[in-house]
Amino acid sequence: MKVAIAGAGSVGTAIASDLHAGGHDVLLIEQDPELVARIRGDLDITWVVADACEVSALDAAGLATVDVVVAATGDDEDNLVVSLLAKQEFAVPRVVARVNHPKNQWLFTETWGVDVSVSTPQLLTALVEEAVSVGSLVRLLRFEGGNAHLVEVTLADDSPAAGIALVDLGVPREATVVAVVRDDHLIVPRGDTRLAVGDEVLVLVTADAESAVQLLLVGR
């Protein structure tokens, strides 16, 4: 997979390092030549010194040939511009954008070319809630501009889903149970998988079906 990353800060370089170690072809775009000169020796990837907010620079970097673009700069406006250009000008199949300030989260949608947005504060909040919340639905990640979520529910004693097999649960078509964690062991769910109190149930669900899933797993 070929991945282009905009921004060579700590986030961008960490992502580049991990993807490179995973065998992917990584292109890192950074407009600060001094920063590139300082760190390029530590990371054996393709470096481009350019402004990722300029169409000509992205064209010269070969953005039309990449599979994924990661907008990882420390500026939300720049990340939105990079995302929009990647999607509209170069038809990049997958665009992932970093959200620096949670108040800007609402902007990071398909309108701006963003397929997946990642907000560190919101992710940390979700992980804290996931660790301490039993009997409530917690959003872990959002996809498709907020139209789909990965949610988690730890089944409480009074969960209507406890003791019920997935095939009998009546999960809506717009939702899929993707994993069940029980006693620190991952269970790949099947139709005959019977849920139990204390199970951590992960569901990929559209925004429209989220309330129905909550009703099934949490109750009223």
Backbone as JSON, one array per atom type, in Angstrom:
{
  "sequence": "MKVAIAGAGSVGTAIASDLHAGGHDVLLIEQDPELVARIRGDLDITWVVADACEVSALDAAGLATVDVVVAATGDDEDNLVVSLLAKQEFAVPRVVARVNHPKNQWLFTETWGVDVSVSTPQLLTALVEEAVSVGSLVRLLRFEGGNAHLVEVTLADDSPAAGIALVDLGVPREATVVAVVRDDHLIVPRGDTRLAVGDEVLVLVTADAESAVQLLLVGR",
  "N": [[0.84, -1.2, 0.0], [0.49, 2.22, -0.79], [1.18, 5.17, 0.86], [0.59, 8.56, 1.56], [1.71, 11.1, 3.65], [0.93, 14.09, 5.21], [2.76, 16.45, 6.84], [5.39, 16.49, 9.05], [5.64, 16.34, 11.79], [5.66, 15.17, 15.23], [3.53, 13.37, 15.25], [3.05, 12.77, 12.5], [5.56, 11.67, 11.71], [5.73, 9.47, 13.41], [3.58, 7.9, 12.53], [4.47, 7.43, 9.92], [6.81, 5.98, 10.42], [5.79, 3.63, 11.62], [4.17, 2.6, 9.54], [6.06, 2.23, 7.54], [7.66, 0.29, 8.75], [5.85, -1.73, 8.64], [5.98, -2.51, 6.06], [4.94, -0.88, 4.08], [4.75, 1.51, 1.37], [5.88, 4.65, 1.85], [5.27, 8.11, 1.7], [6.34, 11.17, 2.73], [5.32, 14.42, 3.29], [6.53, 17.62, 3.82], [6.8, 21.04, 4.62], [8.84, 22.46, 5.81], [12.12, 22.86, 5.27], [14.38, 22.71, 6.94], [13.55, 21.13, 9.07], [13.09, 18.71, 7.73], [15.71, 18.14, 6.83], [16.87, 17.63, 9.25], [15.7, 15.31, 10.28], [15.39, 13.37, 8.32], [17.36, 11.48, 7.95], [16.87, 9.58, 9.86], [14.75, 8.13, 9.05], [13.98, 6.01, 6.59], [12.39, 6.71, 4.1], [10.37, 8.06, 1.4], [10.9, 11.45, 0.94], [9.4, 14.63, 0.64], [9.87, 17.96, 0.13], [7.68, 20.35, 0.47], [4.71, 22.39, 0.19], [1.89, 21.0, 1.36], [-0.61, 21.95, 0.92], [-0.85, 22.96, -1.57], [-1.9, 22.47, -4.84], [-0.21, 22.01, -7.05], [2.14, 21.14, -5.84], [1.34, 18.75, -4.64], [0.65, 17.33, -6.91], [3.12, 17.1, -8.19], [4.34, 15.5, -6.33], [3.15, 13.12, -6.79], [0.57, 12.39, -5.93], [-1.69, 11.29, -7.05], [-1.2, 8.65, -7.31], [-1.33, 7.34, -4.91], [-2.71, 5.26, -2.28], [-3.76, 5.92, 0.16], [-4.21, 8.91, 1.98], [-2.89, 10.73, 4.66], [-3.68, 13.33, 6.61], [-1.85, 14.99, 8.71], [-0.96, 17.26, 10.01], [-0.26, 19.92, 12.4], [-2.23, 21.78, 12.26], [-5.58, 22.45, 11.92], [-6.95, 23.68, 9.79], [-5.15, 23.4, 7.66], [-5.13, 20.6, 7.49], [-7.73, 20.09, 6.66], [-7.73, 21.32, 4.13], [-5.78, 19.8, 2.79], [-7.06, 17.31, 2.85], [-9.37, 17.81, 1.3], [-8.26, 18.48, -1.2], [-6.9, 16.1, -1.77], [-9.01, 14.31, -2.1], [-10.79, 15.49, -4.01], [-9.22, 16.54, -6.13], [-7.36, 14.55, -6.7], [-8.57, 12.14, -6.35], [-8.12, 10.28, -4.27], [-8.5, 7.15, -2.73], [-8.81, 6.73, 0.09], [-8.96, 8.86, 2.82], [-7.54, 10.06, 5.67], [-7.79, 12.09, 8.51], [-6.27, 14.2, 10.9], [-7.59, 15.61, 13.82], [-7.01, 18.44, 15.55], [-8.14, 20.23, 17.37], [-10.91, 19.64, 19.3], [-13.27, 21.14, 18.99], [-13.45, 21.62, 16.32], [-14.23, 19.29, 15.16], [-16.68, 18.8, 13.87], [-16.35, 19.75, 11.31], [-14.86, 17.92, 9.92], [-15.74, 16.06, 7.67], [-17.28, 14.17, 4.95], [-17.79, 16.18, 3.18], [-15.55, 17.75, 3.2], [-13.82, 15.96, 2.17], [-12.96, 14.0, 3.92], [-12.6, 10.74, 5.04], [-12.13, 9.3, 7.38], [-11.85, 10.64, 10.58], [-9.66, 11.56, 13.21], [-9.56, 12.34, 16.49], [-7.52, 13.06, 19.06], [-8.08, 13.93, 21.82], [-10.87, 13.24, 21.98], [-10.73, 10.53, 21.46], [-9.25, 9.6, 23.65], [-11.02, 10.27, 25.69], [-13.14, 8.54, 25.02], [-11.9, 6.07, 25.45], [-11.43, 6.17, 28.19], [-14.09, 6.27, 29.1], [-14.93, 3.82, 28.1], [-13.5, 2.12, 29.7], [-14.59, 2.42, 32.21], [-17.33, 2.41, 32.05], [-20.24, 0.6, 32.41], [-22.98, -0.97, 30.96], [-23.66, 1.08, 29.26], [-23.6, 2.82, 26.11], [-20.71, 3.43, 24.26], [-18.99, 5.53, 22.12], [-16.32, 4.74, 20.09], [-14.83, 5.13, 17.68], [-15.29, 7.08, 14.69], [-16.59, 6.93, 11.38], [-16.79, 7.49, 7.79], [-17.38, 10.27, 7.65], [-18.77, 10.67, 9.99], [-21.1, 9.3, 9.72], [-21.08, 6.67, 10.41], [-20.26, 4.58, 13.17], [-17.91, 3.06, 15.42], [-18.87, 1.35, 18.12], [-18.99, 0.56, 21.64], [-20.22, -1.65, 24.09], [-20.44, -2.66, 27.38], [-21.95, -5.35, 28.72], [-24.44, -5.06, 31.12], [-25.86, -6.33, 34.24], [-28.59, -6.23, 33.89], [-28.93, -6.23, 31.17], [-30.8, -6.58, 28.19], [-29.77, -8.24, 26.27], [-28.28, -10.23, 27.39], [-27.56, -13.65, 27.57], [-28.72, -14.19, 25.16], [-28.58, -15.44, 21.84], [-26.75, -14.2, 19.04], [-28.03, -14.46, 16.56], [-30.66, -14.41, 17.27], [-31.02, -11.94, 18.28], [-31.85, -9.78, 16.81], [-30.41, -7.76, 15.46], [-30.16, -4.76, 13.68], [-30.07, -4.27, 10.05], [-28.3, -2.3, 9.4], [-26.2, -2.48, 11.12], [-23.4, -4.22, 12.57], [-22.15, -6.76, 14.58], [-18.92, -6.85, 15.47], [-17.0, -7.88, 17.16], [-16.52, -9.67, 20.24], [-15.49, -9.35, 23.5], [-14.51, -11.36, 26.07], [-13.7, -12.07, 29.32], [-11.1, -11.15, 28.87], [-10.51, -12.38, 26.49], [-10.7, -12.61, 22.97], [-13.57, -13.04, 21.05], [-14.64, -14.15, 18.0], [-17.53, -13.19, 16.59], [-20.38, -15.23, 15.86], [-23.45, -16.43, 14.41], [-24.54, -18.15, 16.34], [-23.35, -17.34, 18.64], [-23.62, -16.71, 22.02], [-24.44, -14.07, 24.05], [-23.16, -12.68, 27.13], [-23.42, -11.5, 30.53], [-21.19, -8.88, 31.3], [-19.72, -9.12, 29.0], [-17.81, -7.42, 26.53], [-19.02, -5.79, 23.93], [-18.49, -5.04, 20.61], [-19.59, -2.97, 18.07], [-20.16, -2.14, 14.72], [-21.85, 0.49, 13.39], [-24.39, 2.38, 11.72], [-25.28, 5.87, 11.98], [-28.04, 6.19, 12.03], [-29.0, 3.78, 12.98], [-28.05, 3.52, 15.5], [-29.47, 4.06, 17.89], [-31.26, 1.94, 17.95], [-29.53, -0.23, 18.3], [-28.51, 0.41, 20.79], [-30.81, 0.08, 22.31], [-31.17, -2.69, 22.11], [-28.85, -3.73, 23.38], [-28.45, -2.32, 25.73], [-30.93, -1.52, 26.71], [-33.84, 0.25, 27.85]],
  "CA": [[0.0, 0.0, 0.0], [1.23, 3.48, -0.86], [0.56, 6.14, 1.76], [1.18, 9.89, 1.62], [1.44, 11.74, 4.93], [1.23, 15.53, 5.23], [3.17, 16.9, 8.16], [6.47, 15.67, 9.62], [5.75, 16.52, 13.24], [5.79, 13.92, 15.97], [2.46, 12.45, 14.84], [3.3, 12.32, 11.14], [6.74, 10.79, 11.62], [5.41, 8.21, 14.11], [2.76, 7.12, 11.61], [5.33, 7.03, 8.82], [7.71, 4.93, 10.9], [5.03, 2.39, 11.82], [3.74, 2.08, 8.25], [7.26, 1.76, 6.86], [8.03, -0.97, 9.4], [4.87, -2.72, 8.2], [6.22, -2.85, 4.67], [4.22, -0.01, 3.16], [5.49, 2.55, 0.66], [5.47, 5.87, 2.54], [5.71, 9.4, 1.19], [6.1, 12.18, 3.77], [5.39, 15.78, 2.73], [6.77, 18.62, 4.88], [7.22, 22.28, 3.98], [9.99, 23.04, 6.51], [13.32, 22.13, 4.81], [15.29, 22.47, 8.06], [13.02, 19.97, 9.79], [13.35, 17.52, 6.91], [17.15, 17.88, 6.85], [17.23, 17.18, 10.58], [15.16, 14.01, 10.67], [15.23, 12.42, 7.23], [18.34, 10.4, 8.1], [16.37, 8.58, 10.81], [13.58, 7.45, 8.5], [14.29, 5.69, 5.21], [11.19, 6.76, 3.28], [10.43, 9.13, 0.4], [10.63, 12.76, 1.52], [9.11, 15.71, -0.31], [9.82, 19.28, 0.77], [6.68, 21.11, -0.27], [3.5, 22.77, 0.91], [0.86, 20.02, 1.0], [-1.87, 22.65, 0.63], [-0.79, 23.44, -2.93], [-2.22, 21.41, -5.8], [0.96, 21.71, -7.88], [3.09, 20.37, -5.04], [0.8, 17.4, -4.5], [0.73, 16.69, -8.22], [4.52, 16.76, -8.41], [4.68, 14.42, -5.41], [2.53, 11.9, -7.27], [-0.53, 12.02, -5.05], [-2.69, 10.52, -7.79], [-0.82, 7.23, -7.32], [-1.35, 6.77, -3.56], [-3.94, 4.6, -1.85], [-4.26, 6.58, 1.36], [-3.58, 10.16, 2.41], [-3.06, 11.06, 6.07], [-3.44, 14.75, 6.9], [-1.42, 14.89, 10.11], [-0.28, 18.48, 10.47], [-0.76, 20.45, 13.66], [-3.18, 22.84, 11.96], [-6.8, 21.86, 11.39], [-7.26, 24.26, 8.48], [-4.28, 22.73, 6.68], [-5.58, 19.22, 7.34], [-8.95, 20.11, 5.85], [-7.36, 21.64, 2.75], [-5.1, 18.62, 2.25], [-8.07, 16.27, 2.66], [-10.23, 18.18, 0.19], [-7.48, 18.36, -2.44], [-6.62, 14.68, -2.01], [-10.21, 13.62, -2.57], [-11.41, 16.09, -5.19], [-8.28, 16.75, -7.23], [-6.57, 13.37, -7.01], [-9.43, 10.96, -6.18], [-7.49, 9.31, -3.37], [-9.58, 6.31, -2.19], [-8.99, 6.81, 1.54], [-8.36, 10.05, 3.42], [-7.62, 10.08, 7.14], [-7.38, 13.42, 8.94], [-6.08, 14.46, 12.33], [-8.31, 16.76, 14.38], [-6.21, 18.95, 16.66], [-9.02, 20.88, 18.34], [-12.21, 18.96, 19.25], [-14.35, 22.03, 18.55], [-13.48, 21.58, 14.85], [-14.57, 17.94, 14.73], [-17.84, 18.8, 12.98], [-15.94, 20.09, 9.95], [-14.12, 16.82, 9.29], [-16.74, 15.17, 7.08], [-17.09, 13.88, 3.53], [-17.83, 17.45, 2.45], [-14.16, 18.18, 3.11], [-13.01, 14.87, 1.64], [-12.45, 13.17, 5.01], [-13.27, 9.46, 5.25], [-12.0, 8.99, 8.81], [-11.19, 11.68, 11.36], [-9.15, 11.07, 14.49], [-9.33, 13.39, 17.48], [-6.89, 12.44, 20.22], [-8.85, 14.13, 23.05], [-12.1, 12.47, 21.97], [-10.38, 9.11, 21.56], [-8.88, 9.34, 25.05], [-12.27, 10.31, 26.46], [-13.86, 7.31, 24.74], [-11.21, 4.95, 26.09], [-11.71, 6.27, 29.62], [-15.48, 5.86, 29.29], [-15.02, 2.39, 27.82], [-12.9, 1.38, 30.81], [-15.34, 2.55, 33.47], [-18.77, 2.41, 31.83], [-20.93, -0.67, 32.22], [-24.38, -0.74, 30.69], [-23.89, 2.27, 28.44], [-22.98, 2.75, 24.79], [-19.58, 4.36, 24.14], [-18.45, 5.66, 20.76], [-14.86, 4.66, 20.07], [-14.33, 5.75, 16.45], [-16.32, 7.45, 13.71], [-16.19, 6.73, 9.99], [-17.68, 8.03, 6.76], [-17.81, 11.61, 7.98], [-19.66, 10.67, 11.14], [-22.31, 8.53, 9.42], [-20.93, 5.34, 10.99], [-19.46, 4.59, 14.39], [-17.57, 1.83, 16.14], [-19.33, 1.58, 19.49], [-18.73, -0.53, 22.57], [-21.12, -1.77, 25.23], [-20.18, -3.74, 28.33], [-23.29, -5.76, 29.12], [-24.74, -5.02, 32.56], [-26.67, -7.44, 34.74], [-29.97, -6.13, 33.39], [-28.94, -6.08, 29.71], [-31.74, -7.49, 27.53], [-29.06, -9.12, 25.36], [-27.6, -11.29, 28.15], [-28.12, -14.97, 27.38], [-29.36, -14.27, 23.84], [-27.7, -15.68, 20.71], [-26.77, -13.07, 18.1], [-29.0, -14.69, 15.5], [-31.98, -14.13, 17.81], [-31.0, -10.63, 18.92], [-32.55, -8.81, 15.97], [-29.54, -6.64, 15.12], [-30.6, -4.15, 12.41], [-29.2, -4.48, 8.88], [-27.31, -1.22, 9.36], [-25.24, -2.69, 12.21], [-22.73, -5.52, 12.58], [-21.33, -7.05, 15.76], [-17.63, -7.23, 14.88], [-16.16, -8.6, 18.13], [-16.96, -9.79, 21.62], [-14.37, -9.62, 24.39], [-15.01, -12.01, 27.28], [-12.6, -12.51, 30.2], [-9.85, -10.78, 28.2], [-10.32, -13.2, 25.29], [-11.48, -12.13, 21.84], [-14.46, -14.0, 20.41], [-15.15, -13.73, 16.7], [-18.95, -13.51, 16.73], [-21.14, -15.97, 14.85], [-24.87, -16.37, 14.69], [-24.88, -18.89, 17.54], [-22.64, -16.79, 19.8], [-24.57, -16.28, 23.03], [-23.86, -13.0, 24.84], [-23.23, -12.89, 28.58], [-23.15, -10.32, 31.36], [-19.76, -8.57, 31.37], [-19.13, -9.11, 27.67], [-17.6, -6.16, 25.83], [-19.53, -6.01, 22.58], [-18.12, -3.98, 19.68], [-20.54, -2.95, 16.96], [-20.05, -1.11, 13.69], [-23.25, 0.85, 13.2], [-24.67, 3.69, 11.15], [-25.86, 6.8, 12.94], [-29.48, 5.99, 12.09], [-29.34, 2.54, 13.69], [-27.37, 3.48, 16.8], [-30.45, 4.0, 18.99], [-31.81, 0.59, 17.98], [-28.51, -1.08, 18.9], [-28.48, 0.73, 22.22], [-32.0, -0.55, 22.91], [-30.94, -4.13, 22.17], [-27.76, -4.11, 24.26], [-28.52, -1.6, 27.0], [-32.3, -1.42, 27.16], [-34.36, 1.61, 27.95]],
  "C": [[0.88, 1.25, 0.0], [0.48, 4.55, -0.08], [1.32, 7.46, 1.71], [0.75, 10.54, 2.93], [1.84, 13.21, 4.83], [1.55, 15.93, 6.66], [4.18, 15.97, 8.8], [6.7, 15.99, 11.09], [5.83, 15.17, 13.92], [4.73, 12.9, 15.55], [2.75, 11.89, 13.45], [4.47, 11.36, 11.02], [6.5, 9.46, 12.33], [4.57, 7.31, 13.21], [3.61, 6.58, 10.47], [6.25, 5.88, 9.22], [6.99, 3.6, 11.05], [4.62, 1.77, 10.48], [4.93, 1.54, 7.46], [7.71, 0.42, 7.43], [7.08, -2.09, 9.0], [4.98, -3.07, 6.73], [5.51, -2.0, 3.65], [5.15, 1.03, 2.54], [5.0, 3.91, 1.17], [6.11, 7.09, 1.93], [5.35, 10.45, 2.24], [6.35, 13.57, 3.2], [5.49, 16.79, 3.86], [7.34, 19.88, 4.23], [8.45, 22.92, 4.63], [11.26, 22.27, 6.13], [14.3, 21.83, 5.94], [14.85, 21.26, 8.87], [13.31, 18.68, 9.03], [14.83, 17.14, 6.95], [17.58, 17.27, 8.18], [16.8, 15.74, 10.86], [15.12, 12.97, 9.55], [16.22, 11.26, 7.32], [17.88, 9.29, 9.03], [15.23, 7.75, 10.24], [13.77, 7.26, 7.0], [13.01, 5.56, 4.38], [11.39, 7.83, 2.22], [10.02, 10.45, 1.03], [10.37, 13.77, 0.41], [9.02, 17.01, 0.48], [8.89, 20.15, -0.05], [5.52, 21.46, 0.65], [2.37, 21.86, 0.45], [-0.5, 20.66, 0.73], [-1.9, 23.2, -0.79], [-0.98, 22.29, -3.91], [-0.99, 21.01, -6.61], [1.98, 20.87, -7.14], [2.62, 18.93, -4.88], [0.87, 16.62, -5.81], [2.16, 16.23, -8.5], [4.96, 15.6, -7.51], [4.06, 13.09, -5.82], [1.36, 11.44, -6.44], [-1.59, 11.17, -5.75], [-2.4, 9.02, -7.76], [-0.93, 6.58, -5.94], [-2.72, 6.17, -3.25], [-4.6, 5.31, -0.68], [-3.49, 7.88, 1.57], [-3.91, 10.37, 3.89], [-2.7, 12.52, 6.26], [-3.13, 14.86, 8.38], [-0.69, 16.12, 10.62], [-0.88, 18.93, 11.8], [-1.77, 21.56, 13.5], [-4.42, 22.25, 11.31], [-7.17, 22.4, 10.02], [-6.43, 23.59, 7.38], [-4.75, 21.3, 6.44], [-6.85, 19.12, 6.5], [-8.64, 20.38, 4.38], [-6.7, 20.44, 2.09], [-6.12, 17.52, 1.94], [-8.94, 16.56, 1.43], [-9.5, 18.03, -1.14], [-7.23, 16.9, -2.78], [-7.83, 13.98, -2.61], [-10.72, 14.17, -3.89], [-10.47, 16.21, -6.38], [-7.56, 15.48, -7.66], [-7.31, 12.05, -6.79], [-8.77, 9.87, -5.34], [-8.59, 8.48, -2.69], [-9.86, 6.5, -0.7], [-8.24, 8.01, 2.09], [-8.62, 10.03, 4.92], [-7.06, 11.41, 7.61], [-7.29, 13.51, 10.45], [-6.85, 15.71, 12.73], [-7.54, 17.23, 15.61], [-7.08, 19.54, 17.77], [-10.41, 20.27, 18.24], [-13.35, 19.84, 18.76], [-14.49, 22.05, 17.03], [-13.92, 20.24, 14.29], [-15.7, 17.93, 13.69], [-17.5, 19.12, 11.53], [-15.36, 18.9, 9.19], [-15.09, 15.75, 8.79], [-16.41, 14.92, 5.61], [-17.12, 15.14, 2.69], [-16.42, 17.99, 2.23], [-13.24, 17.05, 2.67], [-12.5, 13.89, 2.68], [-13.27, 11.89, 5.12], [-13.26, 9.07, 6.73], [-11.28, 10.14, 9.49], [-10.8, 11.12, 12.71], [-8.85, 12.26, 15.38], [-8.77, 12.75, 18.73], [-7.65, 12.69, 21.52], [-10.13, 13.3, 23.1], [-11.83, 10.98, 22.09], [-10.02, 8.74, 22.99], [-10.12, 9.33, 25.94], [-13.05, 9.01, 26.28], [-13.22, 6.12, 25.44], [-11.4, 4.96, 27.6], [-13.13, 5.8, 29.91], [-15.63, 4.35, 29.09], [-14.5, 1.57, 28.99], [-13.77, 1.38, 32.05], [-16.84, 2.41, 33.29], [-19.29, 1.0, 31.6], [-22.4, -0.34, 31.98], [-24.65, 0.55, 29.95], [-23.12, 2.13, 27.14], [-21.92, 3.84, 24.67], [-19.09, 4.35, 22.71], [-16.93, 5.66, 20.82], [-14.27, 5.38, 18.86], [-15.51, 6.1, 15.56], [-15.74, 7.34, 12.32], [-17.18, 7.42, 9.07], [-18.26, 9.38, 7.16], [-18.81, 11.66, 9.12], [-20.93, 9.88, 10.92], [-22.24, 7.1, 9.95], [-19.99, 5.42, 12.18], [-19.06, 3.16, 14.77], [-17.91, 2.09, 17.59], [-19.05, 0.35, 20.33], [-19.73, -0.48, 23.71], [-20.65, -2.93, 26.09], [-21.52, -4.12, 28.95], [-23.44, -5.78, 30.64], [-25.63, -6.2, 32.94], [-28.08, -7.43, 34.15], [-30.04, -5.93, 31.87], [-29.93, -7.06, 29.08], [-31.07, -8.48, 26.58], [-28.38, -10.29, 26.07], [-28.32, -12.62, 27.97], [-28.76, -15.19, 26.02], [-28.29, -14.53, 22.77], [-27.84, -14.53, 19.71], [-27.84, -13.24, 17.03], [-30.42, -14.35, 15.96], [-32.1, -12.72, 18.36], [-31.77, -9.58, 18.12], [-31.73, -7.58, 15.67], [-29.97, -6.06, 13.78], [-29.59, -4.36, 11.29], [-28.08, -3.46, 8.82], [-26.27, -1.35, 10.47], [-24.65, -4.09, 12.12], [-21.93, -5.66, 13.87], [-20.01, -7.6, 15.26], [-16.75, -8.0, 15.84], [-16.85, -8.63, 19.48], [-15.72, -10.13, 22.45], [-14.94, -10.15, 25.7], [-13.82, -12.54, 28.08], [-11.25, -12.32, 29.52], [-9.53, -11.65, 26.98], [-11.24, -12.69, 24.19], [-12.29, -13.27, 21.24], [-14.9, -13.42, 19.08], [-16.61, -14.14, 16.64], [-19.52, -14.27, 15.54], [-22.61, -15.92, 15.25], [-25.25, -17.05, 15.99], [-24.13, -18.42, 18.78], [-23.66, -16.21, 20.78], [-23.88, -15.25, 23.93], [-24.07, -13.25, 26.32], [-22.95, -11.58, 29.3], [-21.64, -10.12, 31.48], [-19.06, -8.6, 30.04], [-18.94, -7.68, 27.18], [-17.95, -6.41, 24.37], [-19.2, -4.81, 21.71], [-18.98, -4.09, 18.43], [-20.19, -1.82, 16.0], [-21.46, -0.78, 13.25], [-23.37, 2.22, 12.55], [-25.33, 4.57, 12.21], [-27.36, 6.55, 13.11], [-29.88, 4.78, 12.93], [-28.77, 2.49, 15.1], [-28.36, 3.35, 17.96], [-31.06, 2.61, 19.1], [-30.83, -0.39, 18.61], [-28.43, -0.84, 20.39], [-29.66, 0.07, 22.94], [-31.79, -2.04, 23.08], [-29.93, -4.52, 23.24], [-27.86, -3.51, 25.65], [-29.92, -1.64, 27.59], [-32.72, 0.03, 27.28], [-33.71, 2.37, 29.12]]
}
